[in-house]
Amino acid sequence: LDKFIYALGIRHVGEETARDLAGHFGTLDKLIAAKHEEFEKISNIGPVVAKSLAEFFSLAPNRKLIERLQKFGVKVENYVRSGPGKFNGKTFVLTGTLTNLTRQQVGEIIRQQGGSTSESVSAQTDYVVAGENPGSKMTKAKKLGVKVLNENDFNKLVNSRR
């Protein structure tokens, strides 16, 4: 479901937002039926993205496109959330160049353990995983008092018992 949402090309909806939407709604039908207010209640989705989503799904040509894709054999699997994990409810931001794993791999590990990733540091961020040359995200994390982990710290956290 998350890949299908991303592939629709909805303005302001990237891969992370598509995953958040899929995780929240679980099915395409529930997503299509959602209203602006429901979108705004989702973590990491603000008024601009909520408006974009509401407008997209309110337009008949977009709904018809989805129907045609399904009619021609595109299967949209319901989203199955990972079970509880050590990162449940935790938000991570990745910054800098990672050496042992790609950002995508680290993000997948986080999601498999029940956590989520975000593109920007905020007061709601629990951890920043910083590689080489981290830049402004590191500065903002320190300013906000967010815990910063290097790759080794992240690996220790992943492999710890809890």
Secondary structure, DSSP 4 states (H G I P E B T S, - for coil): -HHHHHHTT-TT--HHHHHHHHHHH-SHHHHHH--HHHHHTSTT--HHHHHHHHHHHHSHHHHHHHHHHHHTT---PPP------TTTT-EEEEESB-SSS-HHHHHHHHHHTT-EEESS--TT--EEEE-BS-THHHHHHHHHT-EEE-HHHHHHHHHS--
